[in-house]
């Protein structure tokens, strides 16, 4: 399994940015998971969420 890293952000007066590492076997699975996360975050925060693909990590490394 690979870790696909995406940067989520909001477009507001004070933007919020955070990274998520999605564990998936392929790019399509990662995009499906990101799409579900976007809908979840939009419901929670009440603002549109944007996503930017950052890259792939092939090893298990901690994001923090």
N, CA, C and O atoms as CSV, one atom per row, in Angstrom:
chain,resi,resn,atom,element,x,y,z
A,1,UNK,N,N,0.842,-1.183,0.000
A,1,UNK,CA,C,0.000,0.000,0.000
A,1,UNK,C,C,0.888,1.248,0.000
A,1,UNK,O,O,1.960,1.269,0.604
A,2,UNK,N,N,0.425,2.252,-0.674
A,2,UNK,CA,C,1.140,3.521,-0.752
A,2,UNK,C,C,0.365,4.576,0.026
A,2,UNK,O,O,-0.832,4.431,0.275
A,3,UNK,N,N,1.060,5.629,0.400
A,3,UNK,CA,C,0.418,6.765,1.037
A,3,UNK,C,C,0.363,7.902,0.025
A,3,UNK,O,O,1.398,8.405,-0.412
A,4,UNK,N,N,-0.837,8.299,-0.341
A,4,UNK,CA,C,-1.032,9.424,-1.246
A,4,UNK,C,C,-1.303,10.649,-0.382
A,4,UNK,O,O,-2.229,10.656,0.429
A,5,UNK,N,N,-0.496,11.676,-0.560
A,5,UNK,CA,C,-0.591,12.860,0.288
A,5,UNK,C,C,-1.338,13.957,-0.462
A,5,UNK,O,O,-1.006,14.300,-1.597
A,6,UNK,N,N,-2.359,14.499,0.205
A,6,UNK,CA,C,-3.174,15.573,-0.342
A,6,UNK,C,C,-3.196,16.725,0.648
A,6,UNK,O,O,-3.160,16.513,1.860
A,7,UNK,N,N,-3.254,17.928,0.136
A,7,UNK,CA,C,-3.364,19.118,0.957
A,7,UNK,C,C,-4.796,19.628,0.825
A,7,UNK,O,O,-5.242,19.946,-0.277
A,8,UNK,N,N,-5.511,19.705,1.934
A,8,UNK,CA,C,-6.872,20.223,1.961
A,8,UNK,C,C,-6.811,21.673,2.435
A,8,UNK,O,O,-6.022,21.997,3.322
A,9,UNK,N,N,-7.632,22.545,1.857
A,9,UNK,CA,C,-7.651,23.927,2.314
A,9,UNK,C,C,-9.001,24.563,2.048
A,9,UNK,O,O,-9.749,24.137,1.168
A,10,UNK,N,N,-9.300,25.608,2.840
A,10,UNK,CA,C,-10.528,26.371,2.674
A,10,UNK,C,C,-10.171,27.734,2.113
A,10,UNK,O,O,-9.102,28.277,2.395
A,11,UNK,N,N,-11.067,28.274,1.326
A,11,UNK,CA,C,-10.861,29.613,0.773
A,11,UNK,C,C,-11.769,30.573,1.521
A,11,UNK,O,O,-12.917,30.790,1.133
A,12,UNK,N,N,-11.251,31.140,2.582
A,12,UNK,CA,C,-11.979,32.106,3.397
A,12,UNK,C,C,-11.078,33.309,3.616
A,12,UNK,O,O,-9.973,33.379,3.077
A,13,UNK,N,N,-11.569,34.275,4.431
A,13,UNK,CA,C,-10.729,35.413,4.790
A,13,UNK,C,C,-9.495,34.931,5.544
A,13,UNK,O,O,-8.399,35.460,5.357
A,14,UNK,N,N,-9.680,33.918,6.403
A,14,UNK,CA,C,-8.571,33.296,7.120
A,14,UNK,C,C,-8.525,31.824,6.693
A,14,UNK,O,O,-9.220,30.994,7.279
A,15,UNK,N,N,-7.714,31.492,5.678
A,15,UNK,CA,C,-7.698,30.114,5.169
A,15,UNK,C,C,-7.131,29.119,6.182
A,15,UNK,O,O,-6.281,29.451,7.008
A,16,UNK,N,N,-7.626,27.905,6.088
A,16,UNK,CA,C,-7.158,26.794,6.911
A,16,UNK,C,C,-6.567,25.752,5.970
A,16,UNK,O,O,-7.196,25.388,4.976
A,17,UNK,N,N,-5.354,25.263,6.276
A,17,UNK,CA,C,-4.667,24.286,5.427
A,17,UNK,C,C,-4.205,23.117,6.286
A,17,UNK,O,O,-3.642,23.313,7.363
A,18,UNK,N,N,-4.448,21.892,5.803
A,18,UNK,CA,C,-3.952,20.702,6.492
A,18,UNK,C,C,-3.672,19.608,5.476
A,18,UNK,O,O,-4.279,19.567,4.406
A,19,UNK,N,N,-2.739,18.717,5.827
A,19,UNK,CA,C,-2.353,17.602,4.962
A,19,UNK,C,C,-2.955,16.308,5.473
A,19,UNK,O,O,-3.104,16.109,6.679
A,20,UNK,N,N,-3.297,15.434,4.548
A,20,UNK,CA,C,-3.821,14.105,4.868
A,20,UNK,C,C,-3.046,13.085,4.040
A,20,UNK,O,O,-2.825,13.287,2.846
A,21,UNK,N,N,-2.637,11.997,4.671
A,21,UNK,CA,C,-2.006,10.877,3.967
A,21,UNK,C,C,-3.054,9.779,3.836
A,21,UNK,O,O,-3.512,9.236,4.841
A,22,UNK,N,N,-3.433,9.452,2.617
A,22,UNK,CA,C,-4.463,8.465,2.327
A,22,UNK,C,C,-3.778,7.143,1.985
A,22,UNK,O,O,-2.986,7.077,1.045
A,23,UNK,N,N,-4.077,6.110,2.736
A,23,UNK,CA,C,-3.526,4.783,2.484
A,23,UNK,C,C,-4.397,4.095,1.431
A,23,UNK,O,O,-5.584,3.857,1.655
A,24,UNK,N,N,-3.793,3.776,0.278
A,24,UNK,CA,C,-4.551,3.173,-0.820
A,24,UNK,C,C,-3.614,2.329,-1.677
A,24,UNK,O,O,-2.397,2.513,-1.675
A,25,UNK,N,N,-4.221,1.401,-2.408
A,25,UNK,CA,C,-3.425,0.542,-3.280
A,25,UNK,C,C,-3.209,1.158,-4.655
A,25,UNK,O,O,-2.316,0.731,-5.387
A,26,UNK,N,N,-4.019,2.162,-5.020
A,26,UNK,CA,C,-3.875,2.809,-6.317
A,26,UNK,C,C,-4.432,4.217,-6.301
A,26,UNK,O,O,-5.090,4.629,-5.346
A,27,UNK,N,N,-4.162,4.947,-7.362
A,27,UNK,CA,C,-4.576,6.341,-7.461
A,27,UNK,C,C,-6.096,6.494,-7.464
A,27,UNK,O,O,-6.627,7.416,-6.845
A,28,UNK,N,N,-6.794,5.602,-8.154
A,28,UNK,CA,C,-8.260,5.711,-8.207
A,28,UNK,C,C,-8.881,5.507,-6.829
A,28,UNK,O,O,-9.829,6.202,-6.465
A,29,UNK,N,N,-8.354,4.563,-6.069
A,29,UNK,CA,C,-8.853,4.334,-4.709
A,29,UNK,C,C,-8.580,5.558,-3.838
A,29,UNK,O,O,-9.428,5.950,-3.036
A,30,UNK,N,N,-7.416,6.156,-3.989
A,30,UNK,CA,C,-7.064,7.351,-3.215
A,30,UNK,C,C,-8.000,8.502,-3.556
A,30,UNK,O,O,-8.470,9.197,-2.655
A,31,UNK,N,N,-8.279,8.715,-4.831
A,31,UNK,CA,C,-9.179,9.794,-5.229
A,31,UNK,C,C,-10.597,9.559,-4.720
A,31,UNK,O,O,-11.282,10.512,-4.347
A,32,UNK,N,N,-11.044,8.319,-4.699
A,32,UNK,CA,C,-12.372,8.013,-4.159
A,32,UNK,C,C,-12.450,8.348,-2.684
A,32,UNK,O,O,-13.442,8.910,-2.220
A,33,UNK,N,N,-11.396,8.002,-1.938
A,33,UNK,CA,C,-11.364,8.309,-0.506
A,33,UNK,C,C,-11.307,9.810,-0.265
A,33,UNK,O,O,-11.937,10.316,0.664
A,34,UNK,N,N,-10.557,10.524,-1.095
A,34,UNK,CA,C,-10.453,11.976,-0.956
A,34,UNK,C,C,-11.802,12.635,-1.242
A,34,UNK,O,O,-12.184,13.590,-0.565
A,35,UNK,N,N,-12.507,12.138,-2.220
A,35,UNK,CA,C,-13.812,12.696,-2.559
A,35,UNK,C,C,-14.785,12.546,-1.380
A,35,UNK,O,O,-15.560,13.459,-1.092
A,36,UNK,N,N,-14.740,11.391,-0.701
A,36,UNK,CA,C,-15.594,11.185,0.473
A,36,UNK,C,C,-15.166,12.109,1.616
A,36,UNK,O,O,-16.013,12.660,2.319
A,37,UNK,N,N,-13.849,12.281,1.803
A,37,UNK,CA,C,-13.360,13.176,2.845
A,37,UNK,C,C,-13.765,14.623,2.577
A,37,UNK,O,O,-14.119,15.352,3.504
A,38,UNK,N,N,-13.713,15.036,1.319
A,38,UNK,CA,C,-14.114,16.399,0.967
A,38,UNK,C,C,-15.558,16.656,1.357
A,38,UNK,O,O,-15.868,17.707,1.918
A,39,UNK,N,N,-16.445,15.712,1.069
A,39,UNK,CA,C,-17.860,15.866,1.414
A,39,UNK,C,C,-18.035,15.929,2.933
A,39,UNK,O,O,-18.821,16.730,3.438
A,40,UNK,N,N,-17.306,15.089,3.650
A,40,UNK,CA,C,-17.385,15.074,5.118
A,40,UNK,C,C,-16.924,16.400,5.701
A,40,UNK,O,O,-17.605,16.970,6.553
A,41,UNK,N,N,-15.766,16.903,5.250
A,41,UNK,CA,C,-15.238,18.162,5.769
A,41,UNK,C,C,-16.132,19.341,5.401
A,41,UNK,O,O,-16.266,20.286,6.180
A,42,UNK,N,N,-16.745,19.292,4.217
A,42,UNK,CA,C,-17.642,20.376,3.815
A,42,UNK,C,C,-18.857,20.435,4.731
A,42,UNK,O,O,-19.308,21.517,5.105
A,43,UNK,N,N,-19.394,19.251,5.095
A,43,UNK,CA,C,-20.523,19.220,6.025
A,43,UNK,C,C,-20.107,19.734,7.402
A,43,UNK,O,O,-20.846,20.494,8.028
A,44,UNK,N,N,-18.924,19.323,7.876
A,44,UNK,CA,C,-18.456,19.714,9.205
A,44,UNK,C,C,-18.141,21.210,9.297
A,44,UNK,O,O,-18.533,21.869,10.260
A,45,UNK,N,N,-17.436,21.744,8.301
A,45,UNK,CA,C,-16.969,23.123,8.361
A,45,UNK,C,C,-17.960,24.120,7.765
A,45,UNK,O,O,-17.922,25.304,8.099
A,46,UNK,N,N,-18.835,23.657,6.896
A,46,UNK,CA,C,-19.831,24.531,6.295
A,46,UNK,C,C,-19.290,25.457,5.220
A,46,UNK,O,O,-19.964,26.414,4.838
A,47,UNK,N,N,-18.089,25.192,4.725
A,47,UNK,CA,C,-17.488,26.000,3.658
A,47,UNK,C,C,-16.919,25.056,2.598
A,47,UNK,O,O,-16.622,23.899,2.894
A,48,UNK,N,N,-16.766,25.545,1.371
A,48,UNK,CA,C,-16.170,24.701,0.332
A,48,UNK,C,C,-14.730,24.324,0.675
A,48,UNK,O,O,-13.976,25.129,1.222
A,49,UNK,N,N,-14.369,23.101,0.350
A,49,UNK,CA,C,-13.030,22.578,0.607
A,49,UNK,C,C,-12.334,22.339,-0.738
A,49,UNK,O,O,-12.925,21.778,-1.660
A,50,UNK,N,N,-11.100,22.761,-0.834
A,50,UNK,CA,C,-10.283,22.526,-2.025
A,50,UNK,C,C,-9.218,21.490,-1.697
A,50,UNK,O,O,-8.819,21.340,-0.542
A,51,UNK,N,N,-8.765,20.784,-2.714
A,51,UNK,CA,C,-7.755,19.739,-2.520
A,51,UNK,C,C,-6.651,19.896,-3.558
A,51,UNK,O,O,-6.903,20.226,-4.717
A,52,UNK,N,N,-5.424,19.653,-3.112
A,52,UNK,CA,C,-4.277,19.684,-4.007
A,52,UNK,C,C,-3.463,18.417,-3.778
A,52,UNK,O,O,-3.121,18.088,-2.642
A,53,UNK,N,N,-3.160,17.719,-4.839
A,53,UNK,CA,C,-2.350,16.495,-4.767
A,53,UNK,C,C,-0.898,16.882,-4.536
A,53,UNK,O,O,-0.358,17.725,-5.253
A,54,UNK,N,N,-0.254,16.264,-3.528
A,54,UNK,CA,C,1.128,16.599,-3.205
A,54,UNK,C,C,2.120,15.527,-3.639
A,54,UNK,O,O,3.242,15.856,-4.023
A,55,UNK,N,N,1.734,14.249,-3.589
A,55,UNK,CA,C,2.667,13.218,-4.000
A,55,UNK,C,C,2.381,11.883,-3.344
A,55,UNK,O,O,1.366,11.706,-2.670
A,56,UNK,N,N,3.307,10.934,-3.557
A,56,UNK,CA,C,3.171,9.573,-3.046
A,56,UNK,C,C,4.352,9.263,-2.146
A,56,UNK,O,O,5.489,9.638,-2.433
A,57,UNK,N,N,4.063,8.573,-1.054
A,57,UNK,CA,C,5.122,8.039,-0.193
A,57,UNK,C,C,5.028,6.526,-0.271
A,57,UNK,O,O,3.960,5.948,-0.073
A,58,UNK,N,N,6.138,5.900,-0.556
A,58,UNK,CA,C,6.153,4.455,-0.721
A,58,UNK,C,C,6.489,3.719,0.569
A,58,UNK,O,O,6.261,2.514,0.676
A,59,UNK,N,N,7.029,4.438,1.547
A,59,UNK,CA,C,7.343,3.824,2.839
A,59,UNK,C,C,6.334,4.304,3.859
A,59,UNK,O,O,5.670,5.325,3.674
A,60,UNK,N,N,6.231,3.556,4.930
A,60,UNK,CA,C,5.385,3.970,6.045
A,60,UNK,C,C,6.158,4.966,6.883
A,60,UNK,O,O,6.996,4.573,7.695
A,61,UNK,N,N,5.888,6.255,6.699
A,61,UNK,CA,C,6.519,7.277,7.508
A,61,UNK,C,C,5.442,8.125,8.133
A,61,UNK,O,O,4.365,8.297,7.563
A,62,UNK,N,N,5.729,8.654,9.304
A,62,UNK,CA,C,4.759,9.468,10.019
A,62,UNK,C,C,4.703,10.861,9.394
A,62,UNK,O,O,5.737,11.437,9.055
A,63,UNK,N,N,3.500,11.394,9.246
A,63,UNK,CA,C,3.326,12.697,8.623
A,63,UNK,C,C,3.634,13.838,9.597
A,63,UNK,O,O,3.927,14.954,9.170
A,64,UNK,N,N,3.570,13.565,10.885
A,64,UNK,CA,C,3.768,14.639,11.873
A,64,UNK,C,C,5.189,14.986,12.104
A,64,UNK,O,O,5.486,15.869,12.908
